Amino acid sequence: MSSFKHYAKQAKQRLKNDFWDKVKEERDFYQILAKKDIVAAEGLLVKQKQQLKEKIYNTNFESDEEFYLKVKQLLSANDVIVNPIGIEKLQLEVYEYLADKSILTNMTESQKQAYLLKLSRRYQQAVEKFNSETETPKIG
């Protein structure tokens, strides 16, 4: 299926599922909240925009929070992981880490490169977040 048809199908599905009505309801709620507490509402509006972009444009990836939890689990484990993005075979067991094999099998080589590049950027950001969270403050 061509990219255009794929995007059109996704847009049609969003219309069928009242996606935009739900987005509008959320937006209206935040605007009512903004009348009471402007600072809190602005933060929520920014978060809503990010989630909306993620839902529409980031269909090949799970949410940032789910991704971060996977990375956190990998980094917290005592195992040595050589390739956290890819797929490893260890003692006849296949371990899928962050890359989704089902998505990769349906992509062209250039799409795979773009997917893995984006995935590696997300991984790097998640590692930085993990390191900043686990960093112990220096005293004195």
PAPA-446677 format. One record per atom (N, C-alpha, C): residue in one letter; x, y, z. Coordinates in steps of 0.1 Angstrom, whole numbers, plus 5000, padded with zeros to 4 digits. Example, Ala and Ser with C-alpha at 12.3 -4.5 7.8 and 13.67 -1.06 7.14 Angstrom:
2
A513249435078/A512349555078/A513249675078/S512849785071/S513749895071/S512950005079/
This chain:
140
M500949885000/M500050005000/M500950125000/S500650224992/S501450344991/S501250425004/S502250515006/S502250595018/S500950685019/F500650745008/F499450825007/F498250755011/K498050635006/K496850555009/K496850515024/H498050485029/H498150445043/H497750565052/Y498250685049/Y497950805057/Y496450835056/A495850825044/A494450845042/A493650755050/K494050625050/K493350525058/K493350555073/Q494550595077/Q494650635092/Q493750755095/A493750855086/A492950975088/A491450935088/K491050845079/K489650805079/K489250735092/Q490250645097/Q489950575109/Q489850675121/R490650775121/R490550875132/R489150945131/L488650975120/L487351035118/L486250935123/K486350815119/K485350715123/K485250695138/N486450695144/N486550665159/N486350795167/D485850895162/D485651025169/D486851075176/F488051055169/F489251095175/F489351245177/W488851315167/W488951465168/W487951525178/D486851455180/D485851495190/D486451485204/K487151375206/K487851355219/K488951455222/V489651485211/V490751585212/V490151725216/K489051755209/K488351885212/K487851885226/E487251775231/E486751775245/E487951795255/E489051725252/E490251745261/E490651895261/R490751945249/R491252085247/R490252185254/D488952165253/D488052245260/D488152235275/F488452115280/F488652095294/F489852175299/Y490952175291/Y492152245295/Y491952395294/Q491152445285/Q490852585284/Q490052635296/I489152545301/I488352585313/I489352585325/L490252485325/L491252485336/L492152605335/A492452655323/A493352765321/A492752895328/K491452905328/K490853015335/K491153025350/K491252905355/K491552895370/K493052895373/D493852825365/D495252815368/D496052815355/I496452925351/I497152945338/I498352865336/V499252855346/V500552785345/V500252635343/A499452575351/A499152435350/A498552405337/A497652485333/A496952455320/A497852465308/E498852555308/E499752575297/E500652445296/G501052395307/G501852275307/G501052155302/L499752145306/L498952035301/L498652055286/L498452175281/L498252195267/L499452155259/V500652185264/V501852145257/V501951995256/K501651935268/K501751785268/K500651725259/Q499451785258/Q498451735249/Q498851745235/K499551855231/K500051875217/K501051765214/Q501951735223/Q502951635221/Q502351495219/Q501351465228/Q500751335227/Q499951325214/L499351435210/L498551435197/L499551405185/K500651475185/K501651455174/K502051315174/E502351255186/E502751125187/E501751025182/K500451045185/K499450955180/K499250965165/I499451075160/I499251095145/I500451055137/Y501651105141/Y502751085132/Y503750975137/N503650935149/N504550835154/N503950695155/T503350645144/T502650525145/T503550405146/N504850415142/N505750305143/N506250275157/F506050365166/F506650365179/F505550365190/E505850295201/E505050315212/E505250445219/S504550485229/S504650615235/S506050635241/D506450755243/D507850785249/D507950725262/E506850725270/E506950665284/E507050515284/E506350445275/E506450305274/E507950265269/F508450345259/F509750325254/F510750345266/Y510650455273/Y511550475284/Y511550365294/L510350315297/L510250205307/L511050075302/K510950055289/K511749935283/K513249965285/V513650085281/V515050115282/V515550105297/K514750165306/K515050155320/K515150015325/Q514349925320/Q514349785324/Q515649725319/L516049755306/L517249705300/L518449755308/L518549885311/L519649935318/L519749895333/S518649865339/S518649825353/S519049675354/A518849595344/A519249455345/A520749435346/N521149325351/N522549305353/N523149235341/D522349215330/D522849155318/D523649255310/V524649195302/V525449275293/V524649275280/I524249385275/I523549385262/I524449465252/V524849385242/V525749445232/V524949535222/N523749495218/N523049575208/N521549595213/P521349695221/P519949715227/P518949745217/I519249805206/I518349845196/I517949725187/G518849635184/G518649525175/G518149395182/I518349285175/I517949155179/I519149075181/E519249005192/E520348915195/E519948775196/K520848685193/K520648535195/K521648495205/L521248455217/L522048405227/L521648265231/Q522548165229/Q522248025233/Q520847975228/L520647995215/L519447955208/L518148025213/E518248125221/E517148215224/E517248345217/V516148395211/V516148525204/V515648625214/Y516348735215/Y515948845224/Y515648965215/E514449015215/E514149135208/E514149245218/Y514949345216/Y515049455226/Y514149565222/L514649665215/L513849785212/L513249785198/A513949725188/A513449725175/A512249625174/D511249665166/D510049585164/D510349505151/K510549375153/K510849295141/K509749285131/S508549295136/S507349285126/S507249405118/I507649525123/I507649645115/I508849645105/L509949605110/L511149595101/L511049505089/T510349395091/T510249305079/T509449365068/N508549455070/N507749515060/N508249645054/M509449675058/M510049805053/M511149785042/T511249895034/T512349895024/T513649925032/E514749905025/E516049935032/E516150085037/S515750175029/S515750315033/S514850345045/Q513650275045/Q512750295056/Q513350235069/K514050115067/K514650055079/K515750145085/Q516550205076/Q517550295081/Q516950415088/A515950475083/A515250585090/A514650545103/Y514050425103/Y513450375115/Y514550355126/L515650285122/L516650255132/L517350385137/L517550485128/L518150605132/L517250675142/K515950685140/K515050745149/K514950665162/L515050535161/L515050455173/L516350475181/S517450495175/S518650515182/S518650655189/R518050755182/R517950885189/R517050875201/R515950805200/R515050785212/R515750715223/Y516550615219/Y517350535229/Y518350625236/Q519050705229/Q520050795234/Q519350895244/Q518250945241/Q517451035250/Q517050965262/A516550845261/A516150765272/A517250735281/V518450705276/V519650675284/V520050795292/E520050915285/E520351035292/E519351065303/K518051045301/K517051065312/K517350965323/F517650835320/F517850735330/F519150775338/N520150815332/N521350855339/N521150975348/S520351075343/S520051195352/S519251155364/E518351055362/E517451005373/E518250925383/T519150845379/T519950755388/T521250825393/E521550935388/E522751005393/E522651045407/T523651005415/T523551045429/T524151185431/P523551275438/P524051405440/P525351405448/K526251485444/K527551495451/K527451595463/I527951555474/I527851635486/I529251695488/G529251825490/G530451905493/G531251925482/
